[in-house]
Amino acid sequence: MVVTLQACTTWASVAFGFASAIAWLYASVVKVTREQVVAQRSDDAARRGEKPNLAGITLDGWDMSATFAAQSKWSVRGAILAACAIGLQAITQVAANV
C-alpha cells in the first residue's frame, strides 16, 4: 500500500478539523468557578508576598472575567486548528495539480 502526500494531508486536515470542532465546542461550555479564581489569586499573591485582590463579578457561581478569558483561549485554539486544516486542504489541492 502506497501512502501519497495527498492522502496524508487529507487525513491530517480531517484530524485538525475535528480537533478544531472539539476546541470550539469546549470554548462554548467552559466555566471557571468563583472558588477557582479566589484560590488562584490567593496562591499568586502568597507567592509574591502581597494581599490578594479578590474583586470580581459572578453569575450563577462562575466568575465572568475568568470564564471569558478561558473561553477566549479555547476559541483561539479552535481557530488555529481550523487554519491548519484549511492550510492542509490547500496543500492537498496544490499537490494534486503539480
Backbone bond lengths (Angstrom), bond angles and torsions (degrees), N, CA, C in turn:
res aa  C-N    CA-C-N  psi(-1)  N-CA   C-N-CA  omega(-1)  CA-C   N-CA-C  phi
1 M - - - 1.453 - - 1.520 109.48 -
2 V 1.313 116.63 126.08 1.451 122.80 -178.88 1.523 108.76 -100.96
3 V 1.317 115.08 126.49 1.461 120.79 178.24 1.519 107.64 -98.44
4 T 1.308 115.72 122.69 1.460 120.09 -178.13 1.524 110.68 -95.46
5 L 1.325 114.28 164.06 1.465 120.39 176.27 1.525 109.79 -60.60
6 Q 1.320 116.23 -39.09 1.467 120.45 -179.60 1.523 110.94 -62.64
7 A 1.323 117.20 -42.46 1.469 120.09 179.16 1.524 110.88 -65.70
8 C 1.324 116.40 -42.58 1.475 119.85 -179.68 1.523 111.68 -63.31
9 T 1.333 116.27 -46.26 1.461 118.38 -178.30 1.526 111.34 -69.82
10 T 1.322 116.88 -32.69 1.466 119.47 177.40 1.522 110.69 -64.26
11 W 1.324 116.67 -48.09 1.477 119.56 -179.40 1.529 111.43 -68.02
12 A 1.325 116.98 -36.48 1.468 119.34 176.87 1.527 109.89 -64.76
13 S 1.326 117.15 -38.64 1.457 121.06 177.37 1.525 111.36 -62.90
14 V 1.321 116.50 -41.41 1.465 120.77 177.15 1.531 110.50 -61.93
15 A 1.333 116.17 -44.31 1.470 120.45 -179.98 1.530 111.09 -62.81
16 F 1.342 116.72 -44.50 1.465 119.43 177.68 1.521 111.01 -64.63
17 G 1.320 117.37 -36.40 1.457 120.84 177.87 1.521 112.19 -62.80
18 F 1.337 116.26 -45.52 1.470 119.62 177.30 1.525 111.09 -63.66
19 A 1.330 116.83 -42.72 1.466 120.07 179.36 1.530 110.38 -62.43
20 S 1.333 116.13 -38.74 1.461 120.51 177.36 1.525 110.83 -62.21
21 A 1.315 116.60 -45.01 1.467 120.54 179.56 1.522 111.11 -61.23
22 I 1.320 116.49 -42.30 1.468 120.80 179.36 1.531 110.41 -63.06
23 A 1.343 116.30 -45.04 1.469 119.92 -179.74 1.527 110.83 -61.93
24 W 1.334 117.15 -43.09 1.461 118.98 -179.77 1.520 111.87 -70.01
25 L 1.312 118.27 -36.24 1.461 119.92 175.61 1.526 110.90 -63.96
26 Y 1.336 116.69 -42.51 1.459 120.10 178.00 1.535 110.54 -63.80
27 A 1.336 116.62 -38.77 1.464 120.40 178.84 1.527 111.19 -60.42
28 S 1.312 116.40 -29.79 1.464 119.36 -177.67 1.530 112.98 -79.20
29 V 1.321 118.42 -13.80 1.468 119.92 -176.69 1.528 114.26 -122.98
30 V 1.329 118.39 -8.80 1.464 120.18 -176.77 1.529 110.32 -64.48
31 K 1.308 115.75 137.96 1.467 122.05 177.65 1.527 108.09 -136.06
32 V 1.323 116.31 144.38 1.457 122.57 176.10 1.521 107.13 -116.31
33 T 1.320 116.27 119.82 1.460 119.64 -177.15 1.526 110.88 -74.15
34 R 1.314 114.50 157.91 1.466 120.54 177.58 1.525 110.30 -60.77
35 E 1.337 116.64 -37.57 1.460 120.94 179.73 1.535 111.43 -62.53
36 Q 1.324 116.75 -38.98 1.465 120.35 178.16 1.527 110.85 -63.92
37 V 1.326 116.47 -41.80 1.461 121.10 -179.87 1.520 111.00 -65.77
38 V 1.330 116.85 -45.29 1.464 120.75 179.85 1.523 110.47 -61.31
39 A 1.319 117.44 -44.40 1.468 120.99 179.17 1.522 110.95 -62.11
40 Q 1.345 117.56 -44.03 1.466 120.98 -179.68 1.518 111.62 -64.88
41 R 1.323 116.27 -45.71 1.472 119.67 179.82 1.523 111.39 -65.20
42 S 1.325 117.39 -37.67 1.468 120.85 178.33 1.521 110.34 -65.18
43 D 1.331 117.05 -43.47 1.472 120.84 178.33 1.521 111.18 -63.22
44 D 1.338 116.91 -45.22 1.467 120.97 179.72 1.524 111.28 -61.47
45 A 1.332 116.88 -43.85 1.467 120.68 -179.68 1.517 111.14 -66.82
46 A 1.329 117.46 -38.23 1.468 120.76 179.11 1.526 110.57 -63.82
47 R 1.329 117.30 -38.98 1.478 120.64 178.32 1.521 111.52 -64.52
48 R 1.352 115.60 -35.17 1.463 119.79 179.84 1.527 112.70 -87.59
49 G 1.323 117.00 -7.84 1.457 120.97 -178.57 1.519 112.78 73.90
50 E 1.319 116.85 30.43 1.454 122.31 -178.36 1.522 110.62 -116.77
51 K 1.323 114.66 170.60 1.463 120.60 174.25 1.532 107.17 -85.79
52 P 1.338 118.22 133.63 1.471 119.24 -176.85 1.520 112.88 -71.71
53 N 1.322 115.48 144.41 1.462 122.22 173.20 1.523 106.52 -92.08
54 L 1.321 117.24 107.34 1.459 121.43 -175.33 1.526 112.69 -102.65
55 A 1.329 117.23 17.77 1.461 120.28 178.45 1.522 109.78 -69.02
56 G 1.306 116.24 146.35 1.459 119.83 177.78 1.508 111.72 176.41
57 I 1.318 115.40 170.55 1.462 122.64 179.09 1.519 107.86 -119.15
58 T 1.324 115.80 128.67 1.461 119.65 179.82 1.526 110.60 -116.27
59 L 1.303 114.64 154.78 1.456 122.09 175.77 1.516 107.35 -143.04
60 D 1.309 117.10 115.99 1.471 122.90 -179.15 1.532 112.46 55.86
61 G 1.338 116.80 33.92 1.450 120.80 176.01 1.520 115.27 90.05
62 W 1.336 118.19 -4.40 1.460 119.00 177.40 1.513 110.45 -111.11
63 D 1.322 115.16 144.65 1.454 122.39 -178.72 1.525 108.55 -80.01
64 M 1.312 116.69 120.98 1.460 120.36 -173.83 1.527 112.62 -64.54
65 S 1.316 118.06 -47.31 1.458 121.08 -176.83 1.530 111.72 -63.16
66 A 1.318 116.71 -47.14 1.468 120.44 -179.77 1.525 111.23 -67.24
67 T 1.320 116.99 -36.51 1.468 120.29 177.64 1.514 110.77 -66.00
68 F 1.330 117.47 -44.05 1.459 120.02 178.80 1.526 110.59 -62.92
69 A 1.332 117.35 -37.71 1.459 120.60 177.92 1.525 111.16 -65.12
70 A 1.326 117.29 -42.93 1.464 121.14 178.64 1.526 110.77 -65.16
71 Q 1.326 116.70 -41.98 1.465 119.97 178.43 1.526 110.77 -62.94
72 S 1.314 116.34 -39.51 1.462 121.01 179.13 1.526 111.14 -63.97
73 K 1.326 116.73 -43.76 1.476 120.23 179.47 1.523 111.27 -61.06
74 W 1.343 117.30 -44.01 1.465 120.24 -179.99 1.520 111.55 -70.31
75 S 1.322 117.63 -32.46 1.456 120.63 177.08 1.530 110.76 -66.92
76 V 1.326 116.84 -40.39 1.464 121.05 176.69 1.523 110.14 -61.24
77 R 1.326 117.06 -43.73 1.463 120.65 177.98 1.520 110.97 -60.69
78 G 1.331 116.73 -41.95 1.456 120.60 177.85 1.517 111.74 -62.34
79 A 1.329 116.87 -41.54 1.461 120.95 179.84 1.527 111.32 -66.11
80 I 1.320 117.09 -41.02 1.469 120.39 178.66 1.521 110.64 -64.16
81 L 1.323 116.69 -43.35 1.462 120.30 178.26 1.526 111.39 -64.38
82 A 1.323 117.47 -38.36 1.467 120.82 176.91 1.530 110.48 -65.25
83 A 1.318 116.91 -40.33 1.465 120.51 177.58 1.527 110.66 -62.60
84 C 1.319 117.35 -39.19 1.469 120.64 176.64 1.522 110.76 -63.53
85 A 1.329 116.83 -41.64 1.464 121.02 179.05 1.524 110.63 -61.76
86 I 1.321 116.67 -44.62 1.460 120.87 -179.23 1.529 110.59 -68.18
87 G 1.328 116.82 -39.16 1.470 120.48 176.86 1.516 111.84 -61.11
88 L 1.324 116.47 -41.88 1.467 120.01 178.09 1.525 111.34 -67.04
89 Q 1.321 117.49 -34.68 1.463 120.00 175.89 1.526 110.67 -64.24
90 A 1.325 116.14 -38.62 1.464 119.87 177.42 1.520 110.75 -65.62
91 I 1.324 116.76 -42.29 1.472 120.43 177.49 1.523 110.32 -61.05
92 T 1.327 116.63 -40.61 1.462 121.28 178.77 1.514 110.88 -60.49
93 Q 1.328 117.03 -43.43 1.459 120.95 179.38 1.521 111.95 -66.34
94 V 1.323 116.54 -41.92 1.454 120.37 178.53 1.524 110.09 -64.60
95 A 1.315 116.88 -45.26 1.475 120.60 -179.18 1.525 111.83 -63.66
96 A 1.316 116.72 -32.99 1.469 120.37 179.97 1.517 111.68 -70.69
97 N 1.327 116.58 -24.41 1.480 120.18 -177.01 1.515 113.74 -104.35
98 V 1.307 117.43 10.79 1.482 120.38 179.32 1.505 109.15 -98.98
